[in-house]
Structures are given as structure tokens and as C-alpha cells.
Amino acid sequence: MNMKRTGYVLILSALSGISLQQCYFDNRDDLYPTQADSVLTFADDIQPFITGSCASTPSCHANGSTLPVLETYDQITANIAAIERRAIKTKTMPPSGPANQQELDDLQKWIDNSMPNN
């Protein structure tokens, strides 16, 4: 009876090891894709974020401001070094506090992808 019990324990141990090993090779990025894997567009992702965070009032980066206007593709790309430095790196803009990290990550990805006007 003791030998039979040992056999069951060995079989259960082997099956447990096999089932746990199968999960070992799963790729987290394949199992749980993030928005970072999707295509970012200027019109749908970047412009709404920047105009909502930076050009939402006339005292900020909107038309009529003494600060650089950040509403169009040309205006935004002309100021991209300052935007990247102040919003992403030092997080000193907007003055109300840093933007959502996912939006900042998207902005950095768009910059890294040569800022397509799409």
C-alpha cells in the first residue's frame, strides 16, 4: 500500500510540473496587449490631448495667448522639444499637474515615431 501511495504522489507531482511549465512560456505582451500596441493618430489621440491639456483656455496655449499656440499640427510640431521637455520629462506642464501617464506615454511614442500627421 505504501508503494502504491508513492506512485500516486509521483504521478501527481509530474502532472503538476507539466501543467505549471506550460504557462511558463506565455508572453505577457501577447496575452495582454496594451494601447501602446495600437496605432496612434495625430487627429484622434495627440491633438485632442494637447488641446485639452494645453490650449483649453485663452490664458494658456490657445489663440489670443501670449504663449506659443498649440492647436494645429504645425504649431505643435514647431514646439515639440519644449512640449517633450516640460510635459514628459520634467512634468511641469500643465501647471495643474502632470497629465495622465498613458497620454504622456502615447505622446512620447508619437514623437519617437517621427510625429506622423495622420
N, C-alpha and C positions, 0 to 999 in steps of 0.2 A: 504494500500500500504506500509506503514511503517513497519507493521508486516511481510509482505512478504519479504521485503528487509532484515530485521533482520534474517529471516530464511535462506536466501541465504548466508549471511555473516557467520552464524553459520556452515552451511554445508561446505562452502569453508574452513573455519578455521579447521574444523575436518579433512577434506581430506588432507589439507596441513600438519597437525600434523602427520597423519598416514604415509604419504609419506616420511617425514623427519625422522620419527622414524625408518623406515625400513633400512635406511643407517647407523644408529647409531651402529648396532651390527656387521658391517662388520669388519673383521680383516685385518688390513693393510698388515701384512706379508703374508696372504693368497692371497690377491688381487695383491700384487706387490712383488713376490719372488725376492730375490737378488742372486748374485753369491755365497754369503756365504751359501746359502741353498744347493748348488751343492757339489759334492764330489771333493775334491782336491786331485791331484796326485802329487807325487814327480817328476815323469818324465815329465809331461805336464805343471805343474804350478810352483812348487818350484825350481827345478833345473834350468830351463831357467831364472827365475827371479834372482836367486843368481849368476849364472854365468854371466848373462848380466849386473848386477849391481855391482858385487864384483870381478869377475875374468875376466873382459873384456880386460885388458891389463896386460902385464908381470910385471909391477910395482905394481900391486895390488895383488889379491889373486889367481893368476894363476900359473901354473908350471913355475919354474925358479925364483919365487919370494922368498924373504927372509921372507915374511909374511906367515901365515898359508894359505895353498892352499885350496880353496873352490870350487872344481869341482865335486867331487863324493859324493854319499850318505854318505859313511863312513867319509869323510873329513868334510862334512857339519855338520853331527850329532855330531862329536867329538868336534866341536867348537860352538855348538848351544847356549850355555849360553852367550858367547861373542856376537854372532850374534843377539840374542834377546835383550841383553842389549844395544848394540851400534846402531842397525838399528831400533828397535821398540821402546824401552823405552827412550833413550836419543837422538835418531835421529842424531847421529854424524857420521854415515856411511850411504851411501858412502860420501866421502869428498865433492863431488859436490853438496850435499844437500840431504834432505830426499827423499826416494823413494815414489812412488805413494801410497796413503793411502790404496787403495783397495788391492794392492800387500802386503803391510805390514799387513793388516787385514788377508789376506789369509795365510801369513807366521805364524802369531800368532795362527790361527785356526789349521793349520797343526801341530804346536808344541803342542798345547793343546790336539790334538787327538793322541798323542804319536808318532808322526813323522813316519807314515807308509811309507815303501819303496815300493810304488806302481807305 
